Amino acid sequence: MIRRAIGLDRDPPPVCDDPVLAYQPVGGTARLVHGDLPAMLVGGVAALFFEMLHPHSMAGVADHSRYREDALGRVGQTARFIAETTYGTRDAAHAAIARVRAGHERVTGTADDGAPYAANDPHLLAWVHDAGTYAFWASYRRYGPRRLSPADADRYVDEMARLALDLGAEAPPRTWRELTTQLTAFRPELRLSRDGVEARDFLRAGVSAGVVAPAVYRLIVASALDLLPPWALELLGERAPSRRPEMVRLAMRGVGATLRAIMPPVVA
């Protein structure tokens, strides 16, 4: 019921535990981070808020995605892609990447500033990759069940760089410092477009099915916004989620512990 409520209506793909065949390192940091459902829920919402700040990326979503009509379906597709490229074989991961790149070929158009956009543009792919990598790591660091070190952060960024390269992103970062540096370099390009305002309000309103209480969804949204740097919140037109963010974090840790007891983290 929990899985269906968040768009995961299909069984997850099989886990490859053969180091020779696996796409990502068996026992690697990416597998640890992506195996924890509570942290991935918060990180996934944070990544969406972050990504919508690039008007060209957002234009592609607005013009070509059915996120308004089938939000949970899009969540499910993204979750399956993450699973296949985290726990799958090299062959399964490359097939998933090829499907995404083929789908991106059709995602082209003109943004509200008159500039052309293309989803397979290496520069836009770099933005989406950086935003997602930042959000998932930041979420696990705050809400994950294990304490990780700065060296683990560098390993995670380095492992994710392989996926970025295979998707066609330009010069993916290899360390946490390089990642934050790249995100800062994107700032002059970022703004909340009209499409971004619509997406922000849609995401805030809630995309979960009825079994997930609205209060829990609001907590996830508040926790996600709490992960973003202040300049990103300002661009989103959002204030800090709470004057007492520790209360939001404490509540999310409680919800996370409950979810983790029902659906333990993937061990791979």
C-alpha positions as CSV (number, residue, x, y, z in Angstrom):
1,M,0.0,0.0,0.0
2,I,2.8,2.4,0.8
3,R,4.6,1.6,-2.4
4,R,1.4,2.2,-4.5
5,A,0.8,5.4,-2.7
6,I,4.1,6.9,-3.9
7,G,3.9,5.5,-7.4
8,L,5.8,2.3,-7.0
9,D,3.2,0.0,-8.3
10,R,5.6,-2.5,-9.9
11,D,8.0,-4.9,-8.2
12,P,11.6,-3.5,-8.1
13,P,14.1,-5.0,-10.6
14,P,16.4,-7.8,-9.4
15,V,19.5,-6.8,-7.5
16,C,22.8,-7.8,-9.1
17,D,25.3,-8.8,-6.4
18,D,28.0,-9.9,-8.8
19,P,30.8,-7.3,-8.8
20,V,31.8,-8.3,-12.3
21,L,28.3,-7.7,-13.8
22,A,27.0,-4.9,-11.6
23,Y,26.8,-1.4,-13.0
24,Q,27.4,0.3,-9.7
25,P,29.9,-1.1,-7.1
26,V,28.4,-3.8,-5.0
27,G,28.6,-2.4,-1.4
28,G,29.2,1.1,-2.8
29,T,27.9,4.3,-1.4
30,A,25.2,4.9,-4.1
31,R,23.6,1.5,-3.3
32,L,23.6,2.5,0.4
33,V,22.1,6.0,-0.2
34,H,19.5,4.8,-2.8
35,G,18.4,1.9,-0.6
36,D,16.7,4.0,2.1
37,L,13.1,4.8,1.2
38,P,12.6,7.7,3.7
39,A,15.7,9.6,2.6
40,M,14.9,9.0,-1.1
41,L,11.4,10.3,-0.6
42,V,12.7,13.6,0.9
43,G,15.6,13.8,-1.5
44,G,13.4,13.1,-4.6
45,V,11.1,16.0,-3.7
46,A,14.1,18.3,-3.0
47,A,15.6,17.3,-6.3
48,L,12.4,18.3,-8.1
49,F,12.2,21.7,-6.4
50,F,15.9,22.3,-7.3
51,E,15.7,21.1,-10.9
52,M,12.7,23.4,-11.7
53,L,14.9,26.4,-11.1
54,H,16.5,26.1,-14.6
55,P,14.0,27.6,-17.0
56,H,15.2,25.5,-20.0
57,S,15.0,22.3,-18.1
58,M,11.6,23.3,-16.7
59,A,10.3,24.2,-20.2
60,G,11.1,20.7,-21.4
61,V,9.1,19.2,-18.5
62,A,6.2,21.6,-19.0
63,D,6.0,21.1,-22.7
64,H,6.5,17.3,-22.9
65,S,5.8,15.7,-19.6
66,R,2.4,14.5,-18.3
67,Y,3.3,15.3,-14.7
68,R,0.0,17.1,-14.1
69,E,-2.1,14.2,-15.3
70,D,0.1,11.3,-14.1
71,A,2.4,12.5,-11.4
72,L,2.7,9.1,-9.7
73,G,3.4,7.4,-13.0
74,R,6.3,9.8,-13.5
75,V,7.5,9.1,-10.0
76,G,7.4,5.4,-10.7
77,Q,9.3,5.7,-13.9
78,T,12.0,7.7,-12.2
79,A,12.2,5.3,-9.3
80,R,12.6,2.3,-11.6
81,F,15.4,4.1,-13.6
82,I,17.2,4.8,-10.3
83,A,16.8,1.2,-9.2
84,E,18.0,-0.2,-12.6
85,T,21.1,2.1,-12.7
86,T,21.9,1.5,-9.0
87,Y,21.3,-2.2,-8.4
88,G,21.1,-3.7,-11.9
89,T,23.6,-5.2,-14.2
90,R,25.6,-3.2,-16.7
91,D,23.4,-4.5,-19.5
92,A,20.2,-3.5,-17.6
93,A,21.5,-0.1,-16.7
94,H,22.7,0.6,-20.2
95,A,19.3,-0.4,-21.6
96,A,17.5,1.9,-19.2
97,I,19.9,4.8,-20.1
98,A,19.3,4.2,-23.8
99,R,15.5,4.4,-23.3
100,V,15.9,7.7,-21.4
101,R,18.2,9.2,-24.1
102,A,15.8,8.0,-26.9
103,G,12.9,9.6,-25.0
104,H,14.9,12.8,-24.6
105,E,15.4,13.1,-28.4
106,R,11.8,14.2,-28.7
107,V,12.1,16.8,-25.9
108,T,13.0,19.9,-27.7
109,G,11.5,23.3,-28.1
110,T,11.8,27.0,-27.2
111,A,11.8,28.3,-23.7
112,D,10.1,31.5,-22.5
113,D,13.2,33.5,-23.1
114,G,13.2,32.6,-26.8
115,A,16.2,30.2,-26.4
116,P,16.0,26.7,-27.8
117,Y,16.3,23.8,-25.4
118,A,16.9,20.1,-25.8
119,A,16.7,17.5,-23.0
120,N,19.8,15.7,-24.3
121,D,21.8,19.0,-24.1
122,P,24.9,18.0,-22.1
123,H,24.8,21.3,-20.1
124,L,21.1,20.8,-19.1
125,L,21.9,17.1,-18.2
126,A,24.7,18.3,-16.0
127,W,22.3,20.6,-14.1
128,V,19.7,17.9,-13.5
129,H,22.5,15.5,-12.5
130,D,24.1,17.9,-10.1
131,A,20.7,18.9,-8.5
132,G,19.7,15.3,-8.0
133,T,23.0,14.2,-6.6
134,Y,23.1,17.1,-4.1
135,A,19.5,16.4,-3.0
136,F,19.8,12.6,-2.5
137,W,23.1,12.9,-0.6
138,A,21.9,15.8,1.6
139,S,18.7,13.9,2.4
140,Y,20.6,10.7,3.4
141,R,23.1,12.6,5.4
142,R,20.2,14.1,7.5
143,Y,17.7,11.3,7.5
144,G,19.5,8.1,6.6
145,P,20.1,5.4,9.3
146,R,23.9,5.5,9.0
147,R,26.3,8.3,9.7
148,L,28.5,8.9,6.7
149,S,31.8,10.8,6.3
150,P,33.0,13.5,3.9
151,A,35.0,10.7,2.2
152,D,31.7,8.9,1.7
153,A,30.3,12.0,0.1
154,D,33.1,12.1,-2.4
155,R,32.6,8.4,-3.2
156,Y,28.9,9.0,-3.8
157,V,29.6,11.9,-6.2
158,D,32.3,9.9,-8.0
159,E,30.0,6.8,-8.3
160,M,27.2,8.9,-9.7
161,A,29.5,10.5,-12.2
162,R,29.5,7.3,-14.2
163,L,25.8,7.6,-14.7
164,A,26.0,11.2,-15.7
165,L,28.6,10.5,-18.3
166,D,26.6,7.6,-19.8
167,L,23.6,9.9,-20.0
168,G,25.6,12.5,-21.9
169,A,26.2,15.1,-19.2
170,E,29.2,17.4,-19.5
171,A,32.1,17.2,-17.0
172,P,30.3,15.7,-14.0
173,P,31.8,16.4,-10.6
174,R,33.9,13.8,-8.9
175,T,34.0,15.2,-5.4
176,W,31.5,17.0,-3.1
177,R,33.4,20.2,-3.4
178,E,33.3,20.0,-7.2
179,L,29.6,19.4,-7.0
180,T,28.8,22.4,-4.9
181,T,31.1,24.5,-7.1
182,Q,29.2,23.5,-10.2
183,L,25.9,24.2,-8.6
184,T,27.1,27.7,-7.7
185,A,28.3,28.2,-11.3
186,F,24.8,27.5,-12.5
187,R,23.2,30.3,-10.4
188,P,23.3,33.1,-13.1
189,E,21.1,30.8,-15.4
190,L,18.5,30.0,-12.7
191,R,15.2,31.6,-12.1
192,L,11.6,30.5,-11.5
193,S,9.8,30.7,-14.8
194,R,6.0,30.8,-15.1
195,D,6.1,27.0,-15.8
196,G,8.3,26.7,-12.7
197,V,5.7,28.5,-10.5
198,E,3.0,26.1,-11.7
199,A,5.3,23.1,-11.0
200,R,6.2,24.4,-7.6
201,D,2.6,24.9,-6.6
202,F,1.6,21.5,-8.0
203,L,4.4,19.8,-6.0
204,R,3.5,21.6,-2.9
205,A,-0.2,20.6,-3.2
206,G,0.6,16.9,-3.1
207,V,1.0,14.1,-5.6
208,S,0.6,11.1,-3.3
209,A,-2.4,8.7,-3.2
210,G,-4.9,8.7,-0.4
211,V,-3.2,6.2,1.9
212,V,-0.5,8.7,2.6
213,A,-1.8,11.3,5.0
214,P,-1.7,14.9,3.8
215,A,0.1,15.8,7.0
216,V,2.9,13.4,6.1
217,Y,3.2,14.7,2.6
218,R,3.4,18.3,4.0
219,L,6.2,17.1,6.3
220,I,8.1,15.6,3.4
221,V,7.8,18.8,1.4
222,A,8.9,20.9,4.4
223,S,11.9,18.5,4.9
224,A,12.8,18.7,1.2
225,L,12.8,22.5,1.2
226,D,14.9,22.5,4.3
227,L,17.6,20.7,2.4
228,L,18.0,23.4,-0.2
229,P,20.6,26.2,0.1
230,P,19.1,29.6,1.1
231,W,19.7,31.0,-2.4
232,A,17.6,28.2,-4.0
233,L,14.8,28.9,-1.5
234,E,14.9,32.6,-2.4
235,L,14.7,31.8,-6.1
236,L,11.7,29.5,-5.4
237,G,10.0,32.2,-3.6
238,E,10.0,30.1,-0.4
239,R,10.9,31.0,3.1
240,A,12.8,28.7,5.4
241,P,10.4,25.8,6.1
242,S,10.2,26.7,9.8
243,R,11.5,29.0,12.4
244,R,12.3,25.9,14.3
245,P,13.7,23.5,11.6
246,E,14.8,21.1,14.3
247,M,11.1,20.3,14.9
248,V,10.6,19.5,11.2
249,R,13.7,17.3,11.2
250,L,12.7,15.5,14.4
251,A,9.3,14.7,13.0
252,M,10.7,13.5,9.7
253,R,13.1,11.2,11.5
254,G,10.2,9.7,13.4
255,V,8.2,9.1,10.1
256,G,11.4,7.7,8.6
257,A,11.9,5.3,11.4
258,T,8.4,4.0,11.0
259,L,8.7,3.6,7.2
260,R,12.1,1.9,7.7
261,A,10.6,-0.6,10.1
262,I,7.9,-1.5,7.5
263,M,10.2,-1.4,4.5
264,P,13.9,-2.0,5.6
265,P,16.6,-0.4,3.5
266,V,18.0,-2.4,0.6
267,V,21.2,-4.3,1.5
268,A,23.4,-4.6,-1.5
